Amino acid sequence: MLTIGWFSTGRDEAARQLLQVVHDEINKGGIRATIAFVFSNREPGESPQSDKFFRLVNSYGIPLIYFSFKNLAARQELKEHTKDKALPQWRLEYDREIMRRLDGFKVDLCVLAGYMLIVGKEMCRKYDMINLHPATPDGPKGNWQQVIWTLIQERAKESGVMMHLVTTELDRGPVITYCVFPITGKLFDKHWKAITNRSVSALKKDEGEDNPLFRLIRQHGLARELPLIVSTLAAFSQGKVKIKDGKVFDSQNNPISGYNLSDNMNKTIGVT
């Protein structure tokens, strides 16, 4: 049985929904796994949203470990950067403290589920960690807002969602599963026409996330995120996919560059 470590900031309803869906799938047998712990980089009392998340975790009887990065940052106030140019010294020390607190747990796979911190190289080496990124394997980097604005700016024809192995290269670890969907056609074309000759900066200023095209792209991506995460964890729990030495393999130990689950996702959400 797959043993999962769950990392989440718990900052919103989506974080709670994701944990709930995976927990329910485990109970139904769709995912042959157990969640060994939940770790959060927030602490009780820090945010009403994360407090709701903590109550959900506790209701499931899952061990909850938390350690606020804000406390360490305030104490350290270090500006010196190490050889890991992406992270300051205090962040590397923060990761080390996380690993110390999780030392008693043995897990096969860690899931970053709305965990709003970049993971340092030492944690990447210690754990096999997977993360969801709201783009195609060769698509834009950044959070979902940044991805969508980049798609609009580039007049892209498609977008997607992927699950990838976490590495020190942000949003570019080996792909495990992914799906692709068009952002042109009957539903989209009138919104593309509406922004002809308008710059992304103007759209952000005038409409922001209320822009109809922005909202439509987000809607189609969001509908696929939960099903893709569930399908990916189910594949791991059934031995259909595995990670070894930083690479992804199928059940026959053949290296793969990611399973395309576009048809499965379309079927799941009722798209023909």
N, C-alpha and C positions, 0 to 999 in steps of 0.2 A: 504494500500500500504506500502511496506517495505521501510524504510528510512535508507540509508547506509552512514556510514562515511568511507572515503577512506584514508589509510595511505600508503605513498610511498616515498622512497628516490628519486625516479625518475632518477636512475643512468644510465639507458641504454634504448635501443630500446624496450626491452621486457616489461619494465615498461609502456612505452607509448602504446604499442600494447595491453596490458592487459586492460588498461583503455578504449581504443578505442573500443575493442570488447565488453566489458560490457556496455559501453555507447550505442553502436549500438543495442545491444540486448534489452536494456531498451526501446529505441525508437521504435523497432519493436514489442514490447509487449511480447517478450519471457521471460523477467524478469519484473515482476510488481513492480517496485521500482523507487526510485529517489535517486540521490547521493547528500546528504546535504552539504558536504564539502570534500575537499581534503587537507590533512595535509602532509607536507614534513619536514624532519629534515635537509634539505638544504635550502639556501636562494638564491635569484637571484644573479648572478655573481659568484657563488661558483664553478659551473661546467657547461660546455657547454651542457652536456647531460641533467642535471636537468633543465637548462634553456629551452631546447626544450620541456621538460615535462610540465613546467609551461605554456608555450605558448599554448600547447594543452588543458590544463585545462581551461585557460582563453577563448579559442575559444568555449568551451562548455558552458560558462557562469556559471561554478560551483565556488562557493566561495573557494578561495585558502588561506590557512593559513600556514605560514612557521616559523620555528624557528631553527636556526642552533645549533646543539649540540656542535659544535666546539667552538663557542663563549662562551658558559657557561663553558665548560671544561677549556678553557684558563683562564677565570676569577677566577674560583674556585680553581683549582689546588689542589683538596682535595684527599688525599690518604687513609683517614680513611674509613673503611668499617662499615656498619651498620649491624643489625641483618639479613638483606637480603644479604646473603653472595655473591650472584651472581652479585650484583651491588654496586658500590661505592656511597658515599653520593651525589655527584654532579649529578649522573644519576637519583637518586630518586627525587632530586629537579628539574631536567629537566622535568621529567614526570609531576610533579605538575604544572609546568609552562604551559605545553601543555594543561593539563586539564583546567587550568584557561582561556587560550585563546579559548578553545572550549566550554566554559560554556554555551554560548547562543544557542548551537545547540542541538536538541533532535534527537537521532538516535536509531533505533532498533538493528542495527548490525554494527560492524566495521570490515573492511576487511584490513588485512595487505597484501599489494600487492607489494612485493619488498621493504619492509620497513626494512632497514638494521641495526636495533637496537633491542636489547632484551627489552621486555616490563616488567616493574616492577610490583610488586604485587598490588600497589594501583590502577594502570590503569586497571589491570586484574579484580579487584573488581568493578570498576566503569562501565566498558563497557563489553558487550559480543563481544569478538573479535575472528575472525577466521583467520587461516593462512594456506597456502599451504606448504606441506613438500614433497619433491621428493623421497618418499620411501613408502613401505608398512607400515601398522600400527605397526608392530613389527620389522620394519627394522632399518637400521642405523640412527643415529642422524647426525646433521651437515648440511652444505650447500651441494648443489648438487655435487660439486666436491668431497667432503669428502665421501658422500654417495656412489658414483660410485667406488672410490678406495677401500672402505670397501667391496663392493660387489665382486670386482675382487679378493681382498685378501682372502675372505672367499669362493671363487668359488661358489657363490650363483646361484641358479636355476631360481630365479624370482626377479623382482623388482616391483615398483608401484608408485603411487602418492596418496596423501590423503589430505583432508581438515580436520582440527581439531580445537577444541576450544583452545584458547591461555590461558595457565596457567603459573605459575612460574616454572613448570617443562619443560625445553626446549624440544620442538618437541614431547611432550608426553601427550598433553591434550586430552580429550575425542574425539574420532573419529566421524566425521559427515558423510563424504562420502569418498570412496576410490576406486581405481581400481588396478588390478594386471596384469602383463604381463610377459611372459617367457623371459629369457635372455639366453636360450639354444635352440638348434634346428638348422634348415637349415641355417638361416642367421648368427647365432652366433658361431656355433661349430668350424669352421675353425679358427676363431679369438682366441677362447679358446685354441686350439691346438698350436697356434703360441706363446702363452705365457707360455707354459708348462715349469715348473722348473725355471721360472723367478720371482723374487720378485717384489712386488709393488714398493719398493724404487728404484729398477733398472729401472722399466718401467717409473716412474716419471722422473728419471734423463735422460734417453735416448730419450724418446718420449713425455712424459708429456701428455697433453690433445690431442695430435695428434695421440695417440695410437688408432688403428682402433676399438678395442673392447670398449674402453672408449667412443669414438665418437658414436658408434652404440647404446650403452645403453642410452646415453644422448639423442640421436635422438628419440628413442622410448618413453622415459619419457616426453620429451618436447612436443611431439605431443599430449599428453593427458592432459597436464596441463591446457591450456586454456579451452578446453571442460569441464573438471571437475569443474573448478571454475564457469563457466557459469551455468552448471547443478545444482551445489550446491546453487547458489544464486536464481535460478529459483525455486528450491524446497522450500527454505525459503519464497520466495515471494508468493508461492501458498499454504503455510501452511502445506506442507508435512513434514516439519521438523522444530523444534523449540528448543530453549534453555531456560531452567528454572533452576535457582539455581545451575548453573555450570554443568548441565546434559543435555543430548540430548534426545529429544522425537519425536515420529512420530505424525501424524495428530490425532491419537486417544489417545494421551497422554501416550503412552506406551514407556518406556525407551528403547533406542536402542544403539547398540555398533558400529553403522556406516552402511550406505548403500553401498553395493558392486555394483558399477556401471561399472564393467569391460566390460560386454556385450554392454552396451550403448556407452562406450568410443570406443570400437572396431568398432561398427557400424558407429559412428560419423567420425572416421578417415579412414574407409574403410578397416579394417582388418577382414579377414574371419577366 
